[in-house]
Each structure stands twice: as structure tokens, then as C-alpha cells.
Amino acid sequence: MKSKVIKSILFYTGIALIVLFMVIPVYILFRISFAVPSEVLTSHPKFLITKFDFRHWEQVFKSGNLWPPPS
């Protein structure tokens, strides 16, 4: 009984670590694309976004350099 509990704890801990390793890089990309440059380009950037900036995405959509969807 005790070994089953330990195995399940280790299993779910491993799953949680794998999920973190997969989600954190996606979050960092999201953060870089929506954060103010002064927050990102520091020696010790914060983990959470405090100021959102949509100017980057506005420039991307206005540039017209988006690829058309495949037909």
C-alpha cells in the first residue's frame, strides 16, 4: 500500500515537471511578445507581465507581411 502511494506521488511529480518544462517556454514567448521592451531587456526580468504592450502585434498586422492560409 505504501509503495503504491509513493509510486503515484513520483508519477504525478514527474508529470508536473514535464508539463512545466513544456509550458514555461511557451509562456516566455507570450511574455516577450506582449511585454514592454524595457521589462524584457533587463539583466533580471520579472516572471510576470506588469505592463502589456500591443504595439508589436499592431505593427505585424499592419505590415501586410502575413502569409496567406494554405488552400
PyMOL CGO cylinders between C-alpha atoms (Angstrom):
from pymol import cmd
from pymol.cgo import CYLINDER

trace = [
    CYLINDER, 0.00, 0.00, 0.00, 2.75, 2.43, 0.96, 0.3, 1, 1, 1, 1, 1, 1,
    CYLINDER, 2.75, 2.43, 0.96, 4.79, 1.71, -2.19, 0.3, 1, 1, 1, 1, 1, 1,
    CYLINDER, 4.79, 1.71, -2.19, 1.71, 2.39, -4.36, 0.3, 1, 1, 1, 1, 1, 1,
    CYLINDER, 1.71, 2.39, -4.36, 1.32, 5.81, -2.75, 0.3, 1, 1, 1, 1, 1, 1,
    CYLINDER, 1.32, 5.81, -2.75, 5.00, 6.61, -3.26, 0.3, 1, 1, 1, 1, 1, 1,
    CYLINDER, 5.00, 6.61, -3.26, 4.86, 5.45, -6.90, 0.3, 1, 1, 1, 1, 1, 1,
    CYLINDER, 4.86, 5.45, -6.90, 1.79, 7.58, -7.60, 0.3, 1, 1, 1, 1, 1, 1,
    CYLINDER, 1.79, 7.58, -7.60, 3.41, 10.62, -5.95, 0.3, 1, 1, 1, 1, 1, 1,
    CYLINDER, 3.41, 10.62, -5.95, 6.55, 10.15, -8.04, 0.3, 1, 1, 1, 1, 1, 1,
    CYLINDER, 6.55, 10.15, -8.04, 4.47, 9.63, -11.18, 0.3, 1, 1, 1, 1, 1, 1,
    CYLINDER, 4.47, 9.63, -11.18, 2.43, 12.81, -10.71, 0.3, 1, 1, 1, 1, 1, 1,
    CYLINDER, 2.43, 12.81, -10.71, 5.53, 14.78, -9.74, 0.3, 1, 1, 1, 1, 1, 1,
    CYLINDER, 5.53, 14.78, -9.74, 7.20, 13.63, -12.96, 0.3, 1, 1, 1, 1, 1, 1,
    CYLINDER, 7.20, 13.63, -12.96, 4.13, 14.59, -14.98, 0.3, 1, 1, 1, 1, 1, 1,
    CYLINDER, 4.13, 14.59, -14.98, 4.07, 18.02, -13.33, 0.3, 1, 1, 1, 1, 1, 1,
    CYLINDER, 4.07, 18.02, -13.33, 7.75, 18.58, -14.14, 0.3, 1, 1, 1, 1, 1, 1,
    CYLINDER, 7.75, 18.58, -14.14, 7.24, 17.56, -17.78, 0.3, 1, 1, 1, 1, 1, 1,
    CYLINDER, 7.24, 17.56, -17.78, 4.27, 19.91, -18.08, 0.3, 1, 1, 1, 1, 1, 1,
    CYLINDER, 4.27, 19.91, -18.08, 6.29, 22.76, -16.56, 0.3, 1, 1, 1, 1, 1, 1,
    CYLINDER, 6.29, 22.76, -16.56, 9.17, 22.16, -18.98, 0.3, 1, 1, 1, 1, 1, 1,
    CYLINDER, 9.17, 22.16, -18.98, 6.70, 22.33, -21.86, 0.3, 1, 1, 1, 1, 1, 1,
    CYLINDER, 6.70, 22.33, -21.86, 4.60, 25.30, -20.68, 0.3, 1, 1, 1, 1, 1, 1,
    CYLINDER, 4.60, 25.30, -20.68, 7.28, 27.68, -19.38, 0.3, 1, 1, 1, 1, 1, 1,
    CYLINDER, 7.28, 27.68, -19.38, 8.96, 28.26, -22.81, 0.3, 1, 1, 1, 1, 1, 1,
    CYLINDER, 8.96, 28.26, -22.81, 5.55, 29.00, -24.36, 0.3, 1, 1, 1, 1, 1, 1,
    CYLINDER, 5.55, 29.00, -24.36, 4.81, 31.44, -21.54, 0.3, 1, 1, 1, 1, 1, 1,
    CYLINDER, 4.81, 31.44, -21.54, 8.19, 33.14, -22.06, 0.3, 1, 1, 1, 1, 1, 1,
    CYLINDER, 8.19, 33.14, -22.06, 7.42, 33.60, -25.77, 0.3, 1, 1, 1, 1, 1, 1,
    CYLINDER, 7.42, 33.60, -25.77, 4.00, 35.02, -24.87, 0.3, 1, 1, 1, 1, 1, 1,
    CYLINDER, 4.00, 35.02, -24.87, 5.56, 37.31, -22.30, 0.3, 1, 1, 1, 1, 1, 1,
    CYLINDER, 5.56, 37.31, -22.30, 8.19, 38.63, -24.69, 0.3, 1, 1, 1, 1, 1, 1,
    CYLINDER, 8.19, 38.63, -24.69, 5.63, 39.32, -27.40, 0.3, 1, 1, 1, 1, 1, 1,
    CYLINDER, 5.63, 39.32, -27.40, 3.27, 41.28, -25.12, 0.3, 1, 1, 1, 1, 1, 1,
    CYLINDER, 3.27, 41.28, -25.12, 5.57, 42.93, -22.57, 0.3, 1, 1, 1, 1, 1, 1,
    CYLINDER, 5.57, 42.93, -22.57, 7.09, 46.39, -22.78, 0.3, 1, 1, 1, 1, 1, 1,
    CYLINDER, 7.09, 46.39, -22.78, 10.67, 46.19, -24.13, 0.3, 1, 1, 1, 1, 1, 1,
    CYLINDER, 10.67, 46.19, -24.13, 12.08, 47.88, -21.03, 0.3, 1, 1, 1, 1, 1, 1,
    CYLINDER, 12.08, 47.88, -21.03, 10.73, 44.97, -18.93, 0.3, 1, 1, 1, 1, 1, 1,
    CYLINDER, 10.73, 44.97, -18.93, 12.20, 42.29, -21.16, 0.3, 1, 1, 1, 1, 1, 1,
    CYLINDER, 12.20, 42.29, -21.16, 15.60, 43.82, -21.90, 0.3, 1, 1, 1, 1, 1, 1,
    CYLINDER, 15.60, 43.82, -21.90, 16.88, 43.99, -18.33, 0.3, 1, 1, 1, 1, 1, 1,
    CYLINDER, 16.88, 43.99, -18.33, 19.51, 41.91, -16.58, 0.3, 1, 1, 1, 1, 1, 1,
    CYLINDER, 19.51, 41.91, -16.58, 16.89, 40.41, -14.23, 0.3, 1, 1, 1, 1, 1, 1,
    CYLINDER, 16.89, 40.41, -14.23, 13.47, 40.41, -15.94, 0.3, 1, 1, 1, 1, 1, 1,
    CYLINDER, 13.47, 40.41, -15.94, 10.40, 39.70, -13.85, 0.3, 1, 1, 1, 1, 1, 1,
    CYLINDER, 10.40, 39.70, -13.85, 8.48, 36.48, -14.45, 0.3, 1, 1, 1, 1, 1, 1,
    CYLINDER, 8.48, 36.48, -14.45, 5.04, 38.11, -14.60, 0.3, 1, 1, 1, 1, 1, 1,
    CYLINDER, 5.04, 38.11, -14.60, 3.94, 40.81, -17.05, 0.3, 1, 1, 1, 1, 1, 1,
    CYLINDER, 3.94, 40.81, -17.05, 3.20, 44.10, -15.32, 0.3, 1, 1, 1, 1, 1, 1,
    CYLINDER, 3.20, 44.10, -15.32, 2.62, 46.27, -18.41, 0.3, 1, 1, 1, 1, 1, 1,
    CYLINDER, 2.62, 46.27, -18.41, 1.04, 44.91, -21.59, 0.3, 1, 1, 1, 1, 1, 1,
    CYLINDER, 1.04, 44.91, -21.59, 2.02, 46.40, -24.95, 0.3, 1, 1, 1, 1, 1, 1,
    CYLINDER, 2.02, 46.40, -24.95, 0.21, 45.54, -28.18, 0.3, 1, 1, 1, 1, 1, 1,
    CYLINDER, 0.21, 45.54, -28.18, 2.25, 47.84, -30.45, 0.3, 1, 1, 1, 1, 1, 1,
    CYLINDER, 2.25, 47.84, -30.45, 4.38, 44.94, -31.72, 0.3, 1, 1, 1, 1, 1, 1,
    CYLINDER, 4.38, 44.94, -31.72, 1.37, 42.96, -32.86, 0.3, 1, 1, 1, 1, 1, 1,
    CYLINDER, 1.37, 42.96, -32.86, -0.23, 46.07, -34.33, 0.3, 1, 1, 1, 1, 1, 1,
    CYLINDER, -0.23, 46.07, -34.33, 2.89, 46.59, -36.48, 0.3, 1, 1, 1, 1, 1, 1,
    CYLINDER, 2.89, 46.59, -36.48, 2.83, 42.94, -37.58, 0.3, 1, 1, 1, 1, 1, 1,
    CYLINDER, 2.83, 42.94, -37.58, -0.79, 43.10, -38.71, 0.3, 1, 1, 1, 1, 1, 1,
    CYLINDER, -0.79, 43.10, -38.71, -0.43, 46.49, -40.39, 0.3, 1, 1, 1, 1, 1, 1,
    CYLINDER, -0.43, 46.49, -40.39, 2.73, 45.50, -42.28, 0.3, 1, 1, 1, 1, 1, 1,
    CYLINDER, 2.73, 45.50, -42.28, 0.85, 43.14, -44.60, 0.3, 1, 1, 1, 1, 1, 1,
    CYLINDER, 0.85, 43.14, -44.60, 3.68, 40.61, -44.47, 0.3, 1, 1, 1, 1, 1, 1,
    CYLINDER, 3.68, 40.61, -44.47, 1.49, 37.81, -43.17, 0.3, 1, 1, 1, 1, 1, 1,
    CYLINDER, 1.49, 37.81, -43.17, 1.37, 34.66, -45.21, 0.3, 1, 1, 1, 1, 1, 1,
    CYLINDER, 1.37, 34.66, -45.21, -1.99, 33.69, -46.69, 0.3, 1, 1, 1, 1, 1, 1,
    CYLINDER, -1.99, 33.69, -46.69, -3.51, 30.47, -45.38, 0.3, 1, 1, 1, 1, 1, 1,
    CYLINDER, -3.51, 30.47, -45.38, -2.77, 27.39, -47.50, 0.3, 1, 1, 1, 1, 1, 1,
    CYLINDER, -2.77, 27.39, -47.50, -5.54, 26.40, -49.84, 0.3, 1, 1, 1, 1, 1, 1,
]
cmd.load_cgo(trace, "trace")
